[in-house]
């Protein structure tokens, strides 16, 4: 089993780093905006998986003031800070083994900045789909267009190199966390093989980018990708917005599955309307 090093996320410097990160809708990445903005006004409840210090509570309140928000994280330090910053809002501590909620508990489950640190990302997406009633928005591991087998020895993030301050005496090993890469074919074939029976819509937005200098990987650029999954039954509609080389590989995964149809993005989003 790969060491996910949950403890690194509770270090004082890690928590401090996330205190001022992304508190407004304007701070959303392009891929997040493309998948979130059409659905957030249509939901009443959201679970934020990997909520850190809870700043996305402010983002959701800006986008939909009536929304009921719950955050969950594996880091005790993050949860303590979230509760301090947003008193009266529910923040739960996760033990890292599944989500402690009944099936279909939330209209929307968001999970960003998490799966690229979790080699078991398909298991996590399955669990996210279990607890959502309607929508899931997740960012995939960083994608590449050739076969790749994840190896922590040459694919990791050094949190120490992200800290704005150096107030703790800590080793590099103590702040090293996985930085997960996956091939486009692995990610999309895995999703469809495992999850397609419970999904009626898939949309994604991805583009090439260069990881932060704290990341060590064997490639200069990767594809940052956020995907929307819409629960339901019937013919699965999909819309992909990816670089050309990745698009061909992702399309192959969808074309190899039966009962799946390419649609406009508007048609895919309409699959989740009730």
N, C-alpha and C positions, 0 to 999 in steps of 0.2 A: 504494500500500500504506500502511495506517495504521501510524504509529509506535507500537509497543507499549511502548517505553521499558523494556526489560528491566533496563537499568543502574540504574534507580531502586530496584529491589528489593534491590540489594547495598549501598546506602548504609549507613553505620554506624548512623545513627539508625533506619533502617527495620528492620535486623536487631535492634537493641536493643528496638524496639517489640514484636516478635514473640516475644521470649524468654519472656515470662510469660503469653502468650496461650493459653488453653484447653489445659489439661494433664490434665483429668479427664473422665470420661464425663458428669458432672453439668454440664459446660460446653457440651455439645452443644446446638445450637439445636433447637427443637421439631421442625422439618422434618427435620433430620438424624437425630434420635432415631427418628422415625417410620419412616424408610427404612433406617437402619443396624441398629438393635437386633434386628430379626427375622432378619437374615442373618449377622451377624458370628459368632455361635456355630456356624454351619454351614460355615464356610470354614477352610482351612488356611493360605492365603497372601493377602496384600494388597499392592497397590501404591498408594502415596499420591502422587498427582500434584499438584504444587504444595505440597510438604511443608513449606516454610519452614524453621524451625529444628528440625523433627522432633517437635514436641510431641504429635502424634497417635499416635506410637509408644506413648506412655504410655496414651493412651485405648484403643487396641486391646489392649494387654497387660491392662488392667483388664477389658475385656469378654471376651477370649478369650486366656488366658495361653499357649496352645499355638500361637498364630498366628505365621507367618513374615512379617516386615514388611520392605518396601523403600520408601524415599522417593526422590523425584526432584523437582528444581526447576531453573529457569533461572538462579537467582541463585547465583553463586559464594560470596558472603558468607553466604547462608543455609545452603548446604551445608557450608561450613567450620564454622559454628557448630553445625549438627546433628551433625557428626562429633565435635566437641569434647564436646558434651553427652551423646551416646549412643555411646560407643566400642564397636566391635564390631558395630554395626548398619550395614547397607548403605545408603548415600545416594549417589545418582548425580546428576551434573550434566547437564542437558538443554541442547541447543543451540537448542531451540525449534522444531525441524522434525521432528515425529513422535516416537515413543517408541522407544528403542533396545532393544526386547525382541521376542522371537519371538511369533507369534500364540498366544493361549491360554496365556500364561505364568503368570497369576495367577487365583485363584478369584474375587477381588474387586478392582476398581479403584475407588478413591475419588478424586474431584476436586471440592473445594469451595473457594470463594474465588478461583477461577481464571477460569472461563468468563465471569464478569461483567466481566473485564478483557480478554477475547479476542474481537474481532469475528468471528473465524473459528471460532466455537464449535461449529458443526455438523461441521466438519472434525475438530476436536479430539474430539468425542464419537465419531465414526467410528473414530478411532485408539484411543480408550479401549476401545471394543467389540472391536477387533481383538485386543488383548492380554489381555482377560479371558476366562476359561473359562466363567464362570457369571453373575456379577453386576457391574453398574456402578452406582455412586451418584454423581450429579453435581448441582451446583446450576446452574440455568439462568441466563442473563442476567436482569437485573431485568425483569419483565414488566409491560406496560401493556395496556389493553383496547381501544386504538384503533391504527390504522395508524401506524407509526413507522419512520423510516429513521435508523439510527445516524449520528451526526455528532460527531466528537471536539471540535469547536469549542464545543459546548454540552452535552457529556456526558462528564465526566471526574472523576477523583479527584485531589486534591492531597495526596500523601503527607506533605508537609511539615506539613500541618495536623493530622496524626495523631500526630506525634512527641511523646513525653513529655518530651524534652529537645532542646535546640537547640545541639548541639556542633559542627555542621558549617556552614560558610558555603556555602550552595547556593541556586541560583535556584529560583523556582517552576517554571519550565519543566523543570528537571532532575528534579523529583519528580512531574510530571504523567503520569498513566497513564489509559488509556481506562476508562470506566465504561459498560458496554454495556447498553443497553436494547433490548428486542425486543417486538413485539406478541405476544399469546398465540397468535393465528392463525399468525403466522410461525414461532414456535418449535415448535408442535406439528405443523403441517403439514410443516415442514422435517424434523422427526424421523421422522415416519411415511413420508414420501416417500422418504427416504434410507435408513432403517434398519430398517423394519418386517419385512423378509424374514428377518432374522437374530434377531428378538426374539420371545419367547413370553409375556412379561409386562411390563407397565408399571404403576407406581404412583407417585403424586406427592403431595406435601403443600406447599401454598403459602398465604400470607396477606399481607395488606397491612402495610407498614411504612414508616417514614421513614428514608432513608439518613443516614449520619453527616454532620456539618456540613462535613467535608472534601470532600464530593461536590457537584458542580454539575450539575444536570439541569433540564430545563424543567418538571418536575412535582414536586408536593409528596410524593406517595406512590407506591410501586411494589409489586409483588408479589414477595416472596422465595419461591423455589420450589426444592425439592430433589426429584429424580426418581430412581426405581429402574428399571433396565432389566435384564431377565432374558434371557439368551441362550438360543436354542433354536429349534425349528421346530414348526409346527402352528398352530392357531388362537390368535391373540393375545388374551390377556385383559388388561383394564385396570381400574384403580380410581383415580379422581381425587378429591382433596380440595382444593378451591380456592374462593375467594370466588364468590358466585353469578354475577356478571357475567363473570368469567373462565371459570367452569365451562361456561357456554353456548357460548363460543367454542371451548374445548378439546374439548367433546363433539362439536361440528360437525366438527372435524378427524378424530376417530375414526369418526364415523358416515359420513363420506364415503369411508372406506377399506373394502375388502371383507374379510370373514373376521375381523372384530374384534368382541369381545363384552365388554360391561361386566360386571364381577364384583364380589363382595365382596373386601375387601382380603385376607382370609384365603385366598381362592381364588387370587388373583394370587400371593401369596407361595408357595403350594403348587406353583406352576408350576416353581419352581426347586429343588424337593426331588429328591434322588437317593437 
